[in-house]
Amino acid sequence: MQTTWFKQAVDRRLWVTCLSISSRPAFTPVGGSWSGSRPAGGSWTGSRPPCTPTWGTWTRSTCTHAGGSWIRPVGFDTGVKTYNSLTRRKEPLILTRDRVATWYSCGPTVYDHAHLGHACSYVRFDILQRILSRVFGVSVVHALVITDIDDKIIKRSQEENMSPTILARIYEEEFKKDMLSLKVLPPTVYLRVTENVPQIVAFIERIVANGHAYPTQKGDVYFDIRSIGQRYGKFSGSVSLPSESADSDKRDSRDFALWKAAKPGEPSWDSPWGGGRPGWHIECSTIASSVFGSQLDIHSGGVDLAFPHHENEVAQSEAYHRCPQWGNYFLHSGHLHLKGSAEKMSKSLKNFITIKEFLRSYSAHEFRMFCLLTKYRSAIDFSEGSMLAARSQLGALVTFDQGAQAYLRGQLPCPPLDPDRLWDKLAEVKGQVLDALADDFDTPRAVHAVMDLVSHGNRQLQPVAEVGGGGFPLVEGPPGSEEGLSGSSPVVVDTVVEQLCQFRSRVRSFALAPWEAPPPQGPGSASARPRTRPDRLPLLEACDALRKDLAPAGVLIKDRGATSTWELTRRAAPEKDQDQD
């Protein structure tokens, strides 16, 4: 029976992509078994997966030795250096397949409204994915899991007197709509935990068979931390947790649940250990392996997920696959704080602003600029002042773009520009932006370089009343190019021109209103006749001046008595000065 993720994968042609980036078929959704062969007592019959059952031996060229140290992948070098939480330093981002990045994200636990803390993380990683694809030419295959069964979901559903499934679906759809509102690109595939429970059971069975987990008499299954020795603690080092209560059936206080025995009134699924449901961490290991197999390029999430969630993911995934390195790069985003508070924004602390509430005051583009102005790994303070600063930066870009477009349309007369100087500056800034983005996606430095270009452009796009030589200047194409842009085809909004001309017509009609002057005194004087009032002549002169000023912009106004008509014309492109070097 195919699961939803598999149907989505086929619909979106993910399956073809997965086959191209994995040396074996992905973890199949058929009863937890592998297609072609299945695990039996810790050994493999027929063909085996790329990880051999001998711990520390890895058949792929990307992993050459075991141990706790990070193993640098062998493959396609993206040219980017990124901070890897596994090594706590910047490392070259090397992908196992040419220009294809496999990327897994921990998605939301859907029991309440998504808030700005969530938005900040998802927008930041959306920025990183766009940079990889649009700047460095890497195709990102992105899987995101929806946690739709969890202690918090069960508790909230009981409070609302609602089915956990219905509650989760409501908030899942709301989350997806919020992401679209924030212009976040959807992942290649969404996957739900509840639709992958058979795979999770099979995944746990394999870990137990490999000697790294144990069931208890109560029907729980725990991961055995001691079984992997010093390999635990990649993100946190050696960790000691408080002692368990006397009735705990864990072997070690650090052991974590892979399977939780059913409790009265809670959803449960069948398993070899009795009814129950998955633990929190196992869902991500299983689903990521279902899509990407035994090796993953990039895993992302908030910094609060590094321990214990990602720590436990790594432990159980490497125990399952029997490989020394499952995920090559772990990227973590910083927390979002309300300014003046040391605590992160979270549902549990009740100090959050929902995405819908936020978007009533600010736009998605303004929030994206807010995120761009800090490094994705850094904590970020949210306040009205920081959002107004982001709005100002974005407004400066928009204003510059509008001014540049007006100049190119011939609507902004300026002194002659120096094309060579402009292209040199553009090339310089382009290099600065690429260098910044290749250095752990340093968006603040990239934005600073772009704003420097805007300031340079604004200094040149200074409008003047008249331009020497008549006409409007041109911006030629880059050196060696025959392309050019001219203002020969002005584009004016018809309704704006219509309103302007109607206003001018009313002014002219008022100025031309007949006025009978007092008859001259004395014999033989001529009879009085209507004429223009002297005090209204300046209005007529202003109307004439406006008509003349609009003509170079392509608006031709013709006066017919007290009425006027207008039309848009195409102004001939001014010829280049033949004497210019």
ABEGO torsion letter per residue (X at the ends): XBBAAAAAAAAAGAAAAAAAABABBBBBABGGBBBGBBBBGGBBBEBBBABBABBGBBABAABABBEABBBBBBEBBAGBBBBBAAAGBBBBBBBABBGBBBBBBBBBBBABBBBAAAAAAAAAAAAAAAAAAAAAGBBBBBBBBBBABBAAAAAAAAAAGBBAAAAAAAAAAAAAAAAAAAGBBBBABBBBAAAAAAAAAAAAAAAAAAGABBBBAAGBBBBBAAAAEAABGAAAEBBBBBBBBAABABABAABBBABBBBBBGBBBBBBAAEBEBBBAAAAAAAAAAAAAEABBABBBEBAAAAOAAAAAAAAAAAAAAGBABABABBBBBBBBBBBGBABBBBAAAGABBBAAAAAAABBAAAAAAAAAABBAABBBBBBAAAAAAAAAAAAAAAAAAAAAAAAAAGABBBBBBBAAAAAAAAAAAAAAAAAAAABGGBAAAAAAAAAAAAAAAAAABBBBABBBGEEBBBBBBBBGBABBBBAABBBBBAAAAAAAAAAAAAAAAAAABBBBBBBBBEBGBBBBBBBBBAAAAAAAAAAAAAAAAAAAAGBBBBBBEABBBBBBBBBBBBBBBAABX
